[in-house]
Amino acid sequence: MTQIAYLIAATLFIIGLKRLGSPKTARSGNLAAMSGMLIAIVVTLLDKQILDFTFIIAGMIVGAALGLVAAKKIQMTAMPQMVALFNGLGGIASALVAFAGYRQAGPTRIDVAIAITTIISLLVGTATFTGSLIAFAKLQGRLRKAAGRLPMPKVLNAVVLAAVLTCGALALLDPGSAVWMPMVLVLAALYGVIMVLPVGGANMPVIISLLNSYSGVAAAATGFVLSNPVLIISGALVGASGLILTRIMCQAMNRSLGNVLFAGVGALPAGSEGSGEEPRQVTRYSAEEAAMVMDTAKSVIIIPGYGLAVAQAQHALQELADLLANRGIEVRYAIHPVAGRMPGHMNVLLAEANVSYDLLLEMDAINDDFKNTDVALVVGANDVTNHEAACCKPDSPLFGMPTLKVNEARSAMVIKRSLSPGFAGIDNDLFYAQSTMMLFGDAKQMVTDLIREIKSL
Amino acid sequence: MDANLITAVYIFVLAVFVGFEVITKVPPLLHTPLMSGSNAISGITLVGALLIAGGGDGMVAKLLGMLAVICATVNVVGGFMVTDRMLEMFKKKPETRK
């Protein structure tokens, strides 16, 4: 009976994920997954194995309250750190369950398979937890950039990982010992920290996807420890999902996973950047001038970046887009896969600002349209628009990265606080092009100014 | 190797393939909800946590179990709620232009 219910739950998870494939069915998909979870929980609670409900009820009430408040209160701009935190909690829960299951089995009944999967669950789950906490702190801006500099990250990584595996092996050889498994736990925690610490802000989409995958792997490993198929299936699904997203994010940045993990924050050879060159000329426009240009345009493509989220300018931007649309101008959005701090982050922000999702276009779908577009409006994005460096400068770190062809638009407007280079520390030729107008200022303030000026035309 | 383990490995491998098939089809538009939704699903570990916390297996196990129940419940409840909140916002608006 219990097993059948678990089967139904696993099926509902798969159906739910499948329905997440289209915005029309996505919400019902989430509901399907939710009911699958409910079935699994209720059936487990009815199980005869459970003798004492005190701790369960206390734990569930506390957990549900925390989860509910977090889900209701969180701002959409802070979604990446929220998901990171949830990933981490899932990871540590899996590790704790595997650990307790291992203890429960007792030294006499532990076979090699259980011991190995316990070690995997402890390693992956705990590393997910501490790694996610670091990611959370970074995304919240609680960690200074200097904190990310570790000496020889690759070596350190390998050493700690080797130590974890050694303790794991010792635990295998000596199942009665109360030392080695806890050691695995502690060292795995350390591993999570040094894995995420050197990773820079713009690489967060990769790390969050990876941690997402890990939380699934941990759940699956715990499923092996408890021989519970629903855990194995769900964990495998989530592990696969996170891995796919990790790969997509890496491709969108043209970096290998190893490069993201070990290259450190903006690791550029010193002095490679424009020193000794003459200061280059930019064309500076005021909001009033820009408004007049926009008013004569027939088509506008908006390119949002993380700066938009930082400035909380998504609602103002949507107002501007509506205003232009009402004047008969075609307005669309071009979303680069790594815009924002997690996969799909920009889409959520703009959806929150009531932008219709059919106007949110993927890079491949819109890139050939830039040449027929009058104005490309870049808001808080930089590296993803650096087509020059990506296509034609083999020595640039951005070389080969898929970029938005903003330079092909008849004119470009870039809203930016200053000329400082982007996260990767690379100058963007787009800013100096003759067809580019630079609008210096805070994104929200500038967009609000543009709205006012266009209204007064 | 015993048959149970082999079956479990089969289940795992097949589920990974199902996961790849299903999730490759999700458009970038929905990647954030996908991530928080799948994240909530990984909170299934709650099932294991319940069994540990409710088992009659000593205080340490119960406390470990309770801690796991708390973490996993935050994961499940928070994950599904926030996914729903996001998906609610994804709307296609009717054309307003004349």
Interface residues (C-beta under 8 A of the other chain):
Chain A: A9 A10 F13 I14 G16 L17 K18 L20 G21 S22 P23 A26 R27 G29 N30 L31 A33 M34 M37 A40 I41 T44 L45 D47 Q49 I50 L51 D52 F53 F55 I56 A58 G59 M60 V62 G63 A64 L66 G67 L68 A70 A71 K72 I74 M76 M79 M82 V83 F86 N87 L89 G90 I92 A93 S94 L96 V97 A98 F99 A100 G101 R103 Q104 A113 I208 S209 N212 S215 G216 A218 A219 A220 T222 G223 F224 L226 S227 N228 P229 V230 L231 I232 I233 S234 G235 A236 L237 V238 G239 A240 S241 G242 I244 L245 I248 A325 N326 G328 I335 P337 M342 P343 G344 H345 N347 V348 A351 E352 N354 S356 Y357 D358 L360 E362
Chain B: M1 N4 L5 A8 I11 F12 V13 A15 V16 F17 V18 G19 F20 V22 I23 T24 K25 V26 P27 P28 L29 L30 H31 T32 P33 L34 M35 S36 G37 S38 N39 A40 I41 S42 G43 I44 T45 L46 V47 G48 A49 L50 L51 I52 A53 G54 G55 G56 D57 V60 A61 K62 L63 L64 G65 M66 L67 A68 V69 I70 C71 A72 T73 V74 N75 V76 V77 G78 G79 F80 M81 V82 T83 D84 R85 M86 L87 E88 M89 F90 K91 K92 K93 T96 R97
